[in-house]
Amino acid sequence: MGNAACAGCHPNEFNAHKVSRHNRTLRPFTKQEMGTQAPPTGTIPNTSCQMITIGDRYAFGAANGDVKMLDLVFGSGKSGLAFTSVVQNTAMAEARISYFPTGKQWYITPGQGHLSLDTLNVS
């Protein structure tokens, strides 16, 4: 499965997609995948949250301790990036803060402003 599954029958479409921003709208949240779009680690300004790395992966949570591993990033980086964890293969938990790499800024994820930042939103 994945993008490569289409290449054999649809090489022109596959090659066009491969170099588009759409190719990057859902990907693993690892240092290698993020490259120059990686969010800064440490305490997130004006919050009690932190983004840290553990090996090649990222984790998010309260600056005073409890963090959860993040699995996926949504967004090509043209504007914002949102981060999620897969929960028992039946749900996703979304970090309530998004990163905008072009301006190097953190923002509350749209629709999450009424919730505490220190925890993940499971949906």
Sequence and secondary structure as in RCSB ss.txt:
>XXXX:A:sequence
MGNAACAGCHPNEFNAHKVSRHNRTLRPFTKQEMGTQAPPTGTIPNTSCQMITIGDRYAFGAANGDVKMLDLVFG
SGKSGLAFTSVVQNTAMAEARISYFPTGKQWYITPGQGHLSLDTLNVS
>XXXX:A:secstr
  GGGGTTT HHHHHHHHTSGGGGSEEE BHHHHGGG    EE TTSSEEEEEETTEEEEEETTS EEEE EEES
 SSS BEEEEEETTTEEEE SEEEETTTTEEEE TT TTS TTS EE 
